Amino acid sequence: MKNLKMPQNFLWGAASASYQIEGAYLEDGKGLTNWDNFVRIEGKTFKGTTGDVAVDHYHRYKEDIALMAEAGLKTYRFSIAWARIFPNGRGEVNKKGIEFYNNIIDECLKYSIEPMITIYHWDLPQALVDEYGGWESRKIVDDFVNYATTLFKAFGNKVKYWITLNEQNIFTSLGWLTAMHPPGKFDDQKTFYQVNHHANMAHAKTVIAYREMGFTGMIGASFAYTPSYALNCDPINAMSKVNYDDLKNFWWMDIYAYGRYPKAAMKYLQDRGFAPDIQQGDMEILKEAASKISFMGVNYYQSCVCEYNPLDGVTPYGTMNTTGKKGTGAVVGIPGVYKNPANTFLKTTDWDWTIDPSGLKYCCREITSRYNLPIVISENGLGAFDKQEEDKSIHDPYRIAYLKEHLKALAEALDEGCEVISYCVWSFTDLLSWLNGYQKRYGLVYVDRDETDSGSLDRYKKDSFFWYKKVIESQGKALFDE
Ligand code: BGP
């Protein structure tokens, strides 16, 4: 094991998302988004936290990118706020928006950091929601492609890595099934699958447009991949894993990689009247886009266990732990199909997320054998309570241990034949955790702020910052030093 290293051109990185870091939510012509409104509904976020100020990256991007350079990052994955470019979703381009992201890109390039842009990380111009229900209408496909091609025109010559959609499976599940994200709808299965079909079409047409514009860079989607293990060898549990994989993972990844929906899952949805309406020509477009993507983006945080779930069993709507009080998250599942009990072999975070480094290798191996695509690990990290000491230092050995074990598993995946081109820690600085406020910290860099919008917003390097720097400098060799 000791000789494992990442390849020379490996893109060591870190990731963020516009709503979670930028703040400046009303500045320089930005339009309001679905999230600007959603966080104002009582009870939706932990202690009513918002991204109004977030960690003020909008004004401090130079300082943040200088810190990235100091850490030795080779890539920085960030998202663009659609409403900064088109305040109303379409129409006239807001020059200030283009200027802001141009500055970020130039600042990265100044330090030889490859910008990796996420086109959509969940903040949707509210105007499009008001006009036609956002993702619920097929009209969004053209508006999305118009927005994406505007970005390609503006930045395509400087930016070589593009991610169309971040975690389509999560923003749609939380938006239309569990009401935890905007638009806050509950158990709207038919719309959920329709919304996903629209998102698939938006992704596909964007990929095709990128290639038609003559760009040769790398483009793909980032999927929140939660790989599954059957509880045991009881065939009923093994089948629940097969069902879970089809409905929760391959439903999306097969579209990105092959342009097709898994057959058994489609039959299951058709039998229940939940299958999406697919227009003539859609499947050809999805297929064409699949042949043009460059990688599978993976956001990996945890694995899960699958067990048969009786018809009167648990639902997908159990409470999520958003407080950091261990053990408050409920077991969820689909009655008659599967449920996801705790993995008794593994520890969990304070937010009840299972810690499983081998799960990351499992994702890579599965993608390699099922899709044979290069892989970008676009997010991986630990949300934890951090404490700043009197002398301002932050000791986060738990984060170092988490990242170290995951990176070792990744090095093994590479050694076993997977083509992994990048790894992005979530996140570079502390930032807003959508539903969990500011106390669930992910950063390598601590930001002095809490739920109350008080705090200096000053940046402090955590121990994990120095550790990651060493790992990058040694091309991963330091992972294996005891
Ligand atoms: C992913 C999102 C990120 C980030 C991360 C951590 O699902 O792409 O935006 O938030 O998860 O999740 P959380 O903030 O809920 O702990």
Residues whose N, C-alpha, C, O or C-beta is under 5 A from the ligand:
A	BS01	BGP	A17 E167 G383 S433 W434
